[in-house]
């Protein structure tokens, strides 16, 4: 460790070391190590831990994480690449991943937030520059540049291959198809996202196949809009009349954010839900329960997706050469609320 | 830089250095530096940049960020301490902070996600262990342990002192008081959060003072619940009858998440909004626009709060000795939607 890389200004040097902290606190270097690495629980008394933390503060011993990263090649930090953290589904994935990485690293690990809202591609160059040990990808199709060997776990991207945690969206989509068939619907608008991601393709295919199997002469009309509340609201307000004239009696959106936007747009256009059009989504974000009317939706376990993904990523980081096991697939199920009802052609 | 700290296993050493990357790519070390530090734009051609990235990948040159941190004492990483990232307000703050820190560091900086949902205190020990250059605190009252000199910017915590970006919640609260007074309300339930944070105290005080000033014999009844959709829904369902019997004609919640929960709870209890009770909140999260009915609320610029906070934090990190300037205070304003209407005692 004679040379640390050469880029950047040379520092003032002679930083305080663990032995300095140990000497000041009157403890062993091992004790300092336990405290610094989050392993104090059950090993170091609270009073001693406080003394070590005081010594750390007094000496300005601040670069241990960097030093450890150089020594071990580990940053104890992973990134989540995501499309839009303000989508409640993504926020739940992030919250789950944060607890998962903390759990897998005994509380010493962190989750980096790499957003890509509104961009064609997220800025993954920082990941290529090695600030992380691995990446959770909830932004299908994106791979960090420059580090082909970086441990990666794909979330909700069944086409990705490799290490992945997925959702059984097809099961949920088929339940939704049966629910709408039972209510007498024969013509459904499928409002997809504008993202060519495999999870959305799977939702659409499973729904349409099951619906066609159950309903003679079934029609599924394809439409699409951004995964954005206002975009979906405006889209629905503009299309509402056309959807109804075409004979559609229900709208199935690829995500709850779109479905809630559709509810707002239909309300603005004077279309009654579910009286004139039924509406359903995927995700079961918390706000799906308090919309007007409450939203029928396929519940997807976002928090568990993030949590399981982070725990799996920690394993991949430990043993990068191990081949991917069977993909973890988390269950999905339909939640029926007030936004779906009998098809209008049956009740008029 | 002869010794990097001493904690952790000694590594296999002889890591590839920037000069190795430069040699392999056939460029200067300065060029490697530009690419690695995100300064390639306008300085390094795309083809050369690709060659450098290829060389980085081929050599496994992965610890530059750690090396740079040791050399400069900078991690180019800040943390956001937050209560609950799944609250859309917090998610917007995080999204704004991520863009702010990227902007302030020319795209090389990151935002760390430190969650504290459901805990009495967030786990700030990792921050004490120096993985970051500074902290954005959106969890009032919490300070990272062990590093009294760590640069900190407080978000929406007017009582914190120091460097801060705040929201003019009092102006918005007074607008809301005038709006309800104009509608003939005299008795309002103020549904606070269970958190003893200064921003909530300020919202309540400004509302109650202005309401008392405008309405002779005004009554403001204090109530509280967790900042959680389901908790607020259950609370409102249980209290609805009591609120009405007490003569209250409106409920003002400290946050939109609570206000939306109240709407759901009142709906379940058969109380018409705004016919029997008006409801209003603070934040103007996107879902406030699509609730039933759409929510009257004090709009707070969450994304700008995070963005401005991150930019200010970058300045504090650059010049930690500079005294705090005047606090940045971002404007708030009332957005009137369908959840507020004339007081019931005037219309029956």
Interface residues (C-beta under 8 A of the other chain):
Chain A: X1 X2 X3 X4 X5 X6 X7 X8 X9 X10 X11 X13 X15 X17 X18 X19 X29 X32 X33 X36 X37 X38 X53 X54 X56 X57 X60 X61 X62 X63 X64 X65 X66 X67 X68 X69 X70 X71 X72 X73 X75 X77 X84 X85 X86 X88 X91 X92 X94 X95 X98 X99 X102 X107 X108 X110 X111 X112 X113 X114 X115 X117 X123 X125 X126 X128 X129 X130 X131 X145 X146 X147 X148 X149 X229 X230 X233 X260 X261 X263 X264 X286 X287 X289 X290 X291 X292 X293 X294
Chain B: X1 X2 X3 X4 X5 X6 X7 X8 X9 X10 X11 X13 X15 X17 X18 X19 X29 X32 X33 X36 X37 X38 X53 X54 X56 X57 X60 X61 X62 X63 X64 X65 X66 X67 X68 X69 X70 X71 X72 X73 X75 X77 X84 X85 X86 X88 X91 X92 X94 X95 X98 X99 X102 X107 X108 X110 X111 X112 X113 X114 X115 X117 X123 X125 X126 X128 X129 X130 X131 X145 X146 X147 X148 X149 X229 X230 X233 X260 X261 X263 X264 X286 X287 X289 X290 X291 X292 X293 X294
